[in-house]
Every structure is written in structure tokens, then in C-alpha cells.
Amino acid sequence: MDTFFTSEVISALLTLTFLEIVLGIDNILFISIIAGKLSEKHQKKAIGFGLLMAMILRLILLLGISVLMRMQATWFKLESDFVSAEVSGQAVILFLGGLFLLYKSTKEIFEKVEAKTENPLQTSVQVSMSKVIIQITIINLVFSVDSILTALGMSNGIPFAGWVMGLSIVISVLIMMFFAHPVGRFVNQHPSLQVLGLSFLLLIGFMLLAEASHLSYAVIMNQEIGSIPKGYLYFAIAFSLGVEFINMKMRRK
């Protein structure tokens, strides 16, 4: 235990916990918007279930890390005059997850902006708990794979890396559970924040497509597809949120 509580391990634990919380913002945002379509008494249950499932999936992937690493191997190759790629299992999951996010975000934005409702502050339709759970499960799997692989890269060479990663996952999810319901309620009470959040999910979906192409060493029309640094994405999200909060304060005045 004395060896575990060293400055190096504690620093790594804090860093990985912060990383998991930052990467989990996407998860909270998606779960809150989807759960907002449920009746109010079921929203808290759906949000709690979604984050609990996120933690369980991450821990399962961490325990089965050898299987996850094998998913980085090439499954099949694409070769043509316009496209070449070495597609791995990880790339397939990220690509399908990106497509799902693009579809779901576009559909939700259309419902909130174009669909006719008696009260524009309410979502246009309510869905069943089972449908919400299925959607949350799909997106949790995608974000969990991305989160674990990112954490693996940062924890390389750290003593007790497996324990540190597992503990950081549990701590970060507990913190997110504490704040998720107030955040979800606040987002669902402000339609402009909902649309902004869905726009963020569009960006994240596009980033997942680019990441999948990059991991597949994809070359399209002699142009190699690069990855989008996540720092740029989160800076854009933070900047947009800052502007929106200023707008909200001006509207209240």
C-alpha cells in the first residue's frame, strides 16, 4: 500500500480521473438529452442507469484489455483507385458510433426546430424507457472504447496502471452521477442549450468518423485522413458554452 500511495501514482490517478470526466461530458450530454424525452419521474432513473452502465462497460473493457487490444488489428483491407484502408475492429466501432451520433443528433435537432408542438419548450415526442436504454447502451459502448484506449495511452509505464485506471473510472463516474441530474434538468429547461448540445454531438460524431478513418490509415484520393485533436474540440465546446451563458444572462435582463 505504501508503494501505491506515491506521488507518481496519485498524480496519475488525478490526471486519469480528470480525463475520464472530460471524456464523459459527451456521455452526460447525450444521456441527458435522450432521457429528457421520458416522463420526469423516469429521467433520474435513466440518467443513473446510463452512467452506471458506462462505468460497468469501461471496467469490463479494462478487464478484457487483451481482447480490446486485438481489436486494433486489421480485420480487412479496402483497395481501389480512390480509397485504401486497413480497417480494424476499433475503427468499425468508432465509425458506426459516429454515424449513429450524426443520425441521432440531426433527427433530434429536426424534431426540436421543425416539428410542430403545442409548447416549443417541450420535446416533440416521448419515448419508452426500453428505447432510451437501447440508445444509451449503443453510445456507451462507443464512448467506453474511446475512453479506455485514450486512458491506456496516458497510463503507459505507470505503476499499478490497471488499478489506477479502474479506480479513476469509478471515481469519475461517481462524480458524474452527482452532477448529472442537475445538469440534465438545467439543459432540458433551456431549449437553446439543447440545440447547442446536439450540435456538439454532431461535432463529436464527425470526430469519431475522422478518428476511425485515421486508425484505418485511410487514404482518399491520395489524401491521408488525419485525426482531429480532442483539445480543439473541447475548446470549441467550452467557448460556445461561455457565449451561450452570456446570452442567457442578457435574456434574463
C-alpha positions as a Markdown table, in Angstrom:
| # | Residue | x | y | z |
|---|---|---|---|---|
| 1 | Met | 0.0 | 0.0 | 0.0 |
| 2 | Asp | 2.9 | 2.4 | 0.7 |
| 3 | Thr | 4.2 | 1.7 | -2.8 |
| 4 | Phe | 0.7 | 2.5 | -4.2 |
| 5 | Phe | 0.4 | 5.9 | -2.5 |
| 6 | Thr | 3.3 | 7.5 | -4.2 |
| 7 | Ser | 3.3 | 10.9 | -5.7 |
| 8 | Glu | 3.6 | 9.4 | -9.2 |
| 9 | Val | 0.6 | 7.1 | -8.7 |
| 10 | Ile | -1.6 | 9.7 | -7.1 |
| 11 | Ser | -0.7 | 12.2 | -9.8 |
| 12 | Ala | -1.6 | 9.7 | -12.5 |
| 13 | Leu | -4.9 | 8.9 | -10.6 |
| 14 | Leu | -5.9 | 12.5 | -10.5 |
| 15 | Thr | -5.0 | 13.1 | -14.2 |
| 16 | Leu | -6.9 | 10.0 | -15.4 |
| 17 | Thr | -9.9 | 10.9 | -13.2 |
| 18 | Phe | -10.0 | 14.3 | -14.8 |
| 19 | Leu | -9.6 | 12.8 | -18.2 |
| 20 | Glu | -12.5 | 10.4 | -17.7 |
| 21 | Ile | -14.7 | 13.3 | -16.5 |
| 22 | Val | -13.8 | 15.4 | -19.6 |
| 23 | Leu | -14.4 | 12.4 | -21.9 |
| 24 | Gly | -17.6 | 11.6 | -20.0 |
| 25 | Ile | -19.1 | 15.1 | -20.8 |
| 26 | Asp | -20.2 | 13.7 | -24.2 |
| 27 | Asn | -21.9 | 10.8 | -22.4 |
| 28 | Ile | -23.7 | 13.0 | -19.9 |
| 29 | Leu | -24.9 | 15.3 | -22.7 |
| 30 | Phe | -26.2 | 12.5 | -24.8 |
| 31 | Ile | -27.9 | 10.7 | -21.9 |
| 32 | Ser | -29.5 | 13.9 | -20.5 |
| 33 | Ile | -31.0 | 14.9 | -23.9 |
| 34 | Ile | -32.3 | 11.4 | -24.6 |
| 35 | Ala | -33.6 | 10.9 | -21.0 |
| 36 | Gly | -35.3 | 14.3 | -21.4 |
| 37 | Lys | -37.8 | 12.6 | -23.7 |
| 38 | Leu | -39.0 | 10.5 | -20.8 |
| 39 | Ser | -41.6 | 11.5 | -18.2 |
| 40 | Glu | -40.0 | 13.4 | -15.3 |
| 41 | Lys | -40.2 | 10.6 | -12.8 |
| 42 | His | -38.2 | 8.3 | -15.1 |
| 43 | Gln | -35.5 | 10.8 | -16.1 |
| 44 | Lys | -33.4 | 10.4 | -13.0 |
| 45 | Lys | -33.6 | 6.6 | -13.2 |
| 46 | Ala | -32.5 | 6.7 | -16.9 |
| 47 | Ile | -29.6 | 9.1 | -16.2 |
| 48 | Gly | -28.4 | 7.0 | -13.3 |
| 49 | Phe | -28.7 | 3.8 | -15.3 |
| 50 | Gly | -26.8 | 5.2 | -18.2 |
| 51 | Leu | -23.9 | 6.4 | -16.1 |
| 52 | Leu | -23.8 | 3.1 | -14.2 |
| 53 | Met | -23.7 | 1.2 | -17.4 |
| 54 | Ala | -20.9 | 3.5 | -18.7 |
| 55 | Met | -18.8 | 2.5 | -15.6 |
| 56 | Ile | -19.6 | -1.2 | -16.0 |
| 57 | Leu | -18.7 | -1.2 | -19.7 |
| 58 | Arg | -15.4 | 0.6 | -19.0 |
| 59 | Leu | -14.5 | -1.8 | -16.3 |
| 60 | Ile | -15.4 | -4.8 | -18.4 |
| 61 | Leu | -13.2 | -3.4 | -21.3 |
| 62 | Leu | -10.4 | -2.8 | -18.8 |
| 63 | Leu | -10.6 | -6.4 | -17.6 |
| 64 | Gly | -10.7 | -7.7 | -21.2 |
| 65 | Ile | -7.9 | -5.4 | -22.3 |
| 66 | Ser | -6.3 | -8.2 | -24.3 |
| 67 | Val | -9.5 | -8.5 | -26.4 |
| 68 | Leu | -9.7 | -4.8 | -26.8 |
| 69 | Met | -6.1 | -4.6 | -28.0 |
| 70 | Arg | -6.7 | -7.4 | -30.5 |
| 71 | Met | -9.5 | -5.1 | -32.0 |
| 72 | Gln | -6.7 | -2.8 | -33.1 |
| 73 | Ala | -5.5 | -5.5 | -35.5 |
| 74 | Thr | -6.6 | -5.2 | -39.2 |
| 75 | Trp | -9.9 | -7.0 | -39.9 |
| 76 | Phe | -10.0 | -6.4 | -43.7 |
| 77 | Lys | -8.5 | -4.1 | -46.3 |
| 78 | Leu | -10.0 | -1.8 | -48.9 |
| 79 | Glu | -8.1 | -1.2 | -52.1 |
| 80 | Ser | -9.4 | 0.9 | -55.0 |
| 81 | Asp | -8.3 | 3.8 | -57.2 |
| 82 | Phe | -10.0 | 6.3 | -54.9 |
| 83 | Val | -9.8 | 4.7 | -51.4 |
| 84 | Ser | -7.4 | 2.5 | -49.5 |
| 85 | Ala | -7.7 | 1.5 | -45.8 |
| 86 | Glu | -6.8 | -1.2 | -43.3 |
| 87 | Val | -10.0 | -1.5 | -41.2 |
| 88 | Ser | -9.7 | -2.7 | -37.6 |
| 89 | Gly | -12.4 | -3.7 | -35.1 |
| 90 | Gln | -11.8 | -0.5 | -33.1 |
| 91 | Ala | -12.3 | 1.6 | -36.3 |
| 92 | Val | -15.5 | -0.2 | -37.1 |
| 93 | Ile | -17.0 | 0.6 | -33.7 |
| 94 | Leu | -15.9 | 4.3 | -33.8 |
| 95 | Phe | -17.2 | 4.6 | -37.4 |
| 96 | Leu | -20.6 | 3.1 | -36.6 |
| 97 | Gly | -20.8 | 5.2 | -33.4 |
| 98 | Gly | -20.0 | 8.3 | -35.3 |
| 99 | Leu | -22.8 | 7.6 | -37.9 |
| 100 | Phe | -25.2 | 6.9 | -35.0 |
| 101 | Leu | -24.4 | 10.2 | -33.4 |
| 102 | Leu | -24.7 | 12.1 | -36.7 |
| 103 | Tyr | -28.1 | 10.5 | -37.3 |
| 104 | Lys | -29.5 | 10.9 | -33.8 |
| 105 | Ser | -28.3 | 14.5 | -33.4 |
| 106 | Thr | -29.7 | 15.5 | -36.8 |
| 107 | Lys | -33.0 | 13.8 | -36.0 |
| 108 | Glu | -33.3 | 15.5 | -32.6 |
| 109 | Ile | -32.4 | 18.9 | -33.9 |
| 110 | Phe | -35.1 | 18.5 | -36.6 |
| 111 | Glu | -37.7 | 17.5 | -34.0 |
| 112 | Lys | -36.9 | 20.5 | -31.8 |
| 113 | Val | -36.7 | 23.1 | -34.6 |
| 114 | Glu | -39.1 | 21.9 | -37.3 |
| 115 | Ala | -41.6 | 19.6 | -35.6 |
| 116 | Lys | -44.9 | 21.2 | -34.7 |
| 117 | Thr | -45.7 | 21.1 | -31.0 |
| 118 | Glu | -48.2 | 22.9 | -28.7 |
| 119 | Asn | -45.4 | 24.0 | -26.4 |
| 120 | Pro | -42.0 | 24.7 | -28.1 |
| 121 | Leu | -40.2 | 24.2 | -24.8 |
| 122 | Gln | -41.2 | 20.6 | -24.7 |
| 123 | Thr | -39.7 | 17.8 | -26.9 |
| 124 | Ser | -42.0 | 16.7 | -29.7 |
| 125 | Val | -42.4 | 13.1 | -28.7 |
| 126 | Gln | -42.0 | 10.9 | -25.6 |
| 127 | Val | -40.4 | 7.5 | -26.0 |
| 128 | Ser | -40.4 | 4.4 | -23.9 |
| 129 | Met | -37.7 | 3.6 | -21.3 |
| 130 | Ser | -36.6 | 0.5 | -23.3 |
| 131 | Lys | -35.9 | 2.6 | -26.4 |
| 132 | Val | -33.9 | 5.1 | -24.3 |
| 133 | Ile | -31.9 | 2.3 | -22.7 |
| 134 | Ile | -31.0 | 0.8 | -26.1 |
| 135 | Gln | -29.8 | 4.1 | -27.4 |
| 136 | Ile | -27.8 | 4.8 | -24.2 |
| 137 | Thr | -26.2 | 1.3 | -24.4 |
| 138 | Ile | -25.1 | 1.9 | -28.0 |
| 139 | Ile | -23.4 | 5.2 | -27.3 |
| 140 | Asn | -21.9 | 4.0 | -24.0 |
| 141 | Leu | -20.1 | 1.2 | -25.9 |
| 142 | Val | -18.6 | 3.7 | -28.4 |
| 143 | Phe | -17.5 | 6.2 | -25.7 |
| 144 | Ser | -16.2 | 3.4 | -23.5 |
| 145 | Val | -13.9 | 2.0 | -26.2 |
| 146 | Asp | -12.6 | 5.5 | -27.0 |
| 147 | Ser | -12.2 | 6.4 | -23.3 |
| 148 | Ile | -10.3 | 3.2 | -22.4 |
| 149 | Leu | -7.9 | 3.4 | -25.3 |
| 150 | Thr | -7.1 | 7.0 | -24.6 |
| 151 | Ala | -6.5 | 6.2 | -20.9 |
| 152 | Leu | -4.3 | 3.3 | -21.9 |
| 153 | Gly | -2.0 | 5.7 | -23.8 |
| 154 | Met | -1.7 | 8.0 | -20.9 |
| 155 | Ser | -1.1 | 5.3 | -18.3 |
| 156 | Asn | 1.7 | 3.6 | -20.1 |
| 157 | Gly | 4.6 | 3.0 | -17.7 |
| 158 | Ile | 2.7 | 4.0 | -14.5 |
| 159 | Pro | 3.0 | 1.5 | -11.6 |
| 160 | Phe | -0.3 | -0.3 | -10.8 |
| 161 | Ala | -1.7 | 1.0 | -14.1 |
| 162 | Gly | -4.7 | -1.3 | -14.1 |
| 163 | Trp | -5.7 | -0.4 | -10.6 |
| 164 | Val | -5.2 | 3.3 | -11.2 |
| 165 | Met | -7.3 | 3.2 | -14.4 |
| 166 | Gly | -10.1 | 1.2 | -12.7 |
| 167 | Leu | -10.1 | 3.5 | -9.6 |
| 168 | Ser | -10.2 | 6.6 | -11.9 |
| 169 | Ile | -13.2 | 5.2 | -13.8 |
| 170 | Val | -15.2 | 4.5 | -10.6 |
| 171 | Ile | -14.4 | 7.9 | -9.1 |
| 172 | Ser | -15.1 | 9.8 | -12.3 |
| 173 | Val | -18.5 | 8.1 | -12.8 |
| 174 | Leu | -19.5 | 8.7 | -9.1 |
| 175 | Ile | -18.7 | 12.4 | -9.6 |
| 176 | Met | -20.7 | 12.5 | -12.8 |
| 177 | Met | -23.6 | 10.8 | -11.2 |
| 178 | Phe | -23.7 | 13.5 | -8.5 |
| 179 | Phe | -23.8 | 16.3 | -11.1 |
| 180 | Ala | -25.6 | 14.6 | -14.0 |
| 181 | His | -29.2 | 15.0 | -12.9 |
| 182 | Pro | -28.9 | 18.8 | -12.1 |
| 183 | Val | -27.0 | 19.3 | -15.4 |
| 184 | Gly | -29.7 | 17.3 | -17.3 |
| 185 | Arg | -32.5 | 19.2 | -15.7 |
| 186 | Phe | -30.8 | 22.5 | -16.5 |
| 187 | Val | -30.2 | 21.5 | -20.1 |
| 188 | Asn | -33.8 | 20.3 | -20.6 |
| 189 | Gln | -35.1 | 23.6 | -19.2 |
| 190 | His | -33.3 | 25.7 | -21.8 |
| 191 | Pro | -34.1 | 24.8 | -25.4 |
| 192 | Ser | -31.2 | 26.8 | -26.8 |
| 193 | Leu | -28.8 | 24.7 | -24.7 |
| 194 | Gln | -30.4 | 21.5 | -26.0 |
| 195 | Val | -29.8 | 22.6 | -29.6 |
| 196 | Leu | -26.2 | 23.6 | -28.8 |
| 197 | Gly | -25.6 | 20.3 | -27.0 |
| 198 | Leu | -26.9 | 18.4 | -30.1 |
| 199 | Ser | -24.6 | 20.5 | -32.3 |
| 200 | Phe | -21.7 | 19.4 | -30.0 |
| 201 | Leu | -22.8 | 15.8 | -30.6 |
| 202 | Leu | -22.7 | 16.4 | -34.3 |
| 203 | Leu | -19.1 | 17.6 | -33.9 |
| 204 | Ile | -18.2 | 14.6 | -31.8 |
| 205 | Gly | -19.8 | 12.2 | -34.4 |
| 206 | Phe | -17.7 | 13.8 | -37.1 |
| 207 | Met | -14.6 | 13.5 | -34.9 |
| 208 | Leu | -15.3 | 9.7 | -34.4 |
| 209 | Leu | -15.6 | 9.2 | -38.2 |
| 210 | Ala | -12.3 | 11.0 | -38.7 |
| 211 | Glu | -10.7 | 9.0 | -35.8 |
| 212 | Ala | -11.9 | 5.7 | -37.3 |
| 213 | Ser | -10.5 | 6.7 | -40.8 |
| 214 | His | -7.2 | 7.7 | -39.2 |
| 215 | Leu | -6.9 | 4.4 | -37.3 |
| 216 | Ser | -7.6 | 2.6 | -40.6 |
| 217 | Tyr | -4.7 | 4.5 | -42.3 |
| 218 | Ala | -7.4 | 5.6 | -44.8 |
| 219 | Val | -6.2 | 7.4 | -47.9 |
| 220 | Ile | -9.0 | 9.0 | -50.0 |
| 221 | Met | -8.0 | 10.4 | -53.4 |
| 222 | Asn | -4.3 | 10.4 | -52.4 |
| 223 | Gln | -5.1 | 12.4 | -49.2 |
| 224 | Glu | -4.3 | 10.7 | -45.9 |
| 225 | Ile | -7.1 | 11.2 | -43.3 |
| 226 | Gly | -5.7 | 12.6 | -40.1 |
| 227 | Ser | -7.2 | 12.7 | -36.6 |
| 228 | Ile | -8.8 | 15.8 | -35.0 |
| 229 | Pro | -7.1 | 16.7 | -31.7 |
| 230 | Lys | -9.6 | 16.5 | -28.9 |
| 231 | Gly | -8.3 | 19.6 | -27.3 |
| 232 | Tyr | -9.5 | 21.7 | -30.3 |
| 233 | Leu | -13.0 | 20.1 | -30.0 |
| 234 | Tyr | -13.3 | 20.7 | -26.2 |
| 235 | Phe | -12.0 | 24.2 | -26.5 |
| 236 | Ala | -14.8 | 24.9 | -29.2 |
| 237 | Ile | -17.4 | 23.4 | -26.8 |
| 238 | Ala | -16.2 | 25.4 | -23.8 |
| 239 | Phe | -16.1 | 28.7 | -25.9 |
| 240 | Ser | -19.6 | 28.1 | -27.3 |
| 241 | Leu | -21.0 | 27.3 | -23.8 |
| 242 | Gly | -19.4 | 30.5 | -22.5 |
| 243 | Val | -21.0 | 32.6 | -25.2 |
| 244 | Glu | -24.4 | 30.9 | -24.6 |
| 245 | Phe | -24.3 | 31.6 | -20.8 |
| 246 | Ile | -23.6 | 35.3 | -21.6 |
| 247 | Asn | -26.6 | 35.3 | -23.9 |
| 248 | Met | -28.8 | 33.6 | -21.3 |
| 249 | Lys | -27.8 | 36.3 | -18.7 |
| 250 | Met | -28.6 | 39.0 | -21.3 |
| 251 | Arg | -32.0 | 37.5 | -22.0 |
| 252 | Arg | -32.8 | 37.4 | -18.2 |
| 253 | Lys | -32.1 | 41.1 | -18.1 |
